Amino acid sequence: MKDYHTHHPSPHGGYLCSVTRADWGNIVAAEGMTPCLGVHPWYAHEVDAAELAFDLDDWLTRYPQADVGESGLDASARHESTLEAQRMLLHIQLGAAFRHERMIHLHGVHAWAELLDILRQRARTRILPRVLLHAWNGSHELAREFLKLGAIFSVGLRELSHPKAYERYARIPADKLFPETDDHPEHWERTLALLTVHRMRF
């Protein structure tokens, strides 16, 4: 089993996600990993959108093995003031993922419902890329709607240890729910073990 969302090269392989534009060189140089190129919503306000659009298209052309991410929306109190910038960069990254036929890794703190609306709009106009929802912690009702759009989900130790974990993940098919370590590579074995337990209960 590989790590479906991490910011650290892993001996298990998987998807190595950037956070800022400055990460991209190291991301594509990491051996045994699928590089994911993007800008995290926390840093959206620091980015020139037109420059990002040009650079992302260029890098995805040069690195056909690369996916897109980490992108998304964060509407928490700390980051809600930058939501307009986040939305602009999200659409740029969704567009690049679709044009280059890559998967995009999405972050969604207090924003899953808005992300669902955005993805539905793109699905209606047939410009929706493949989507992975990272650190999924939404309701099973929302999960059902994302599944209709072809989304997959990744979860880490924090999500799997939550008291509502069974309720959140019981209706997600095992082939749509995958392990991640995010910023904590040391959690890999515990994450995998706990995910296995949950899958046995599904």
ABEGO torsion letter per residue (X at the ends): XBBABBABBBAAEEBBBBABAAAAAAAAABBGBBBBBBBBAAAAAABBAAAAAAAAAAAAAABAABBBOBBEBBABAAAAAAAAAAAAAAAAAAAAAAAAGBBBBBBBBGAAAAAAAAAAAAAAAGABBBBBBBGBABBAAAAAAAAAAGBBBBBBAAAAABAAAAAAAAABBAAABBBBAEABAAAAAAAAAAAAAAAAAX
